[in-house]
Amino acid sequence: MSLADDPSLWQRVRRVRSRIFEHGTVVLAFQALLVYLFLYVPIAVVIALSFNDSRYAVVWQGFTTEWYEALLTGETVARVNPAAAFQSLVYSIEIAIVTVLVSTVFGTMLAFALDRYEFPGKGLFIGLVYMPIIIPSIVMGISLLLFFNIIGMSLGIGTAMIAHIAFGISFVAVVVAARLQTFDRTLEEAAKDLGANELETFRYVTFPLIKPGIIAGALLAFAMSFDDFVVTFFVIGRENTLPIFFFAMVRQGISPGVNVIASLIIVATLLLVALAQWIEGPIW
């Protein structure tokens, strides 16, 4: 006898299934809450400790804005030199901007080449494109260091830019290529049938449709460049980017100055995200 032939048994099964789904929703919501707490509680702790009235950053002794006032007026806060931190931030932003500009252009061109053309060794070439994403950062850092030493290029901001562009192109190419996989080529053919040339077709048809993929790739390249520590550590020479500066400070102990700079970066990031949302418009 099947379950459908026994109404009472079938009703009990449906009742149990409904309870499972009901509790499943609660469990899923609880899991989502834990994930959000795992992601954002450390950030909230850093911001809270930036107002801690103690030179030992992990011991709460009261609320103060002293560290912000000192840092913004150029005073050294618990071994954190504001001028050095600002210079490191400038280097990080310069490297990230150049990386985004070059990686976006060449990564997009590379994605089009992989999507539109067939050539001998294409499979091997695609593997080479993925290589900077797959291989460990320490291997890439050592390889680039050896390369720059062999060609006699002095280490500095320029070599850091080249290194970041080397892996930034791959990230942009992968994201844009994924977008091109769902692109409807008949739209381009229709535009050409209506008299548009190659440039006009790309300007008014192709580019608007793949723009989200290009922007996503550019943002990913910026984030990877701005946050990179391992590769940069090997190829930047005596200069510092912000991740390297933070690492040097944390090795001597977490100070209030480190928390203040981290909090200011978080606020600046949130402002940039809000500005991007305002420019893009509501998405709900």
Phi, psi and omega in degrees: 000131181276167179297325182292337180281347180245097185301319183293316179295318180297322178294323179294321178296317180295323180295317179296318180297321179297320179294322178298315180295322180296311179290330177298323178295319179296316180297319179296319178296320178295320178296318178297321178298317179297320180296315179295321177296319179298324183280321193253341178298316177302323179294317179296324179295317179299315181295318180296317182289343176291343177258014183281129181276060180205142176282348172263104196295340185262004179245114184282124180232011179132168184269138176204151173251015184302318184293322178294314181298318180293316183291320181288340176266005174090009180276148177286128182247108175046060177076356181265111179275117182300323181295317179293320178296318180294320178296320177296320178296319179299315178299317180299316181292317179300312180297318182294320181295313179298319179300316181296314183299310183288317183294322181295316181295306184286327178294320177294316177299320179295321179296320177296319180297318180290330184274327190260342189234148173247135181208157180300137179077019183297320180300316179295322180294321177297322177298321178294326178295320180285342188305312180298338179277327187275316187291150179299146182298326182293325177293318179294322180296314179295319180299315180292324178299315178297319180299313181294325178291321181295319181274359176075029181267128180292139180283142180174203181297323181298315179292327177295320177299315180298317180297317181292323178296326182300319178265340179294323179301319181295317180297316180295317182298318181295316182292314181292322178298322177297322178293322181291336180298330181258009182282133181273105184293340181294336177295320177294319179296322178295320179297319179291325177296331180274003173107001180284141175275184184300315182293317179294323178297318179292319184293317189255347182241301187291308186299314179301328183281329180261001182305318178301322178293321179294317179296318179298318178296320179295317179295322178295318179296321179296313182297316181296322180289314184295325183271347189296135177241312191295304182298316182297321182303325183279331193244000185265355178070229184272353181280167180232137164261174185297317177300320179291322178298315179298318181299318179296322180290317184293329178299334179266006182112147181282119182251163178301328180298321178298317179295321180295314180296318178298320180294318179296323178294319178298315180298316179297321178296317179297322178295320178295319179296317178297320178296318178297319178295322180293320179291317182289332182092166180298140182250004179261000000 
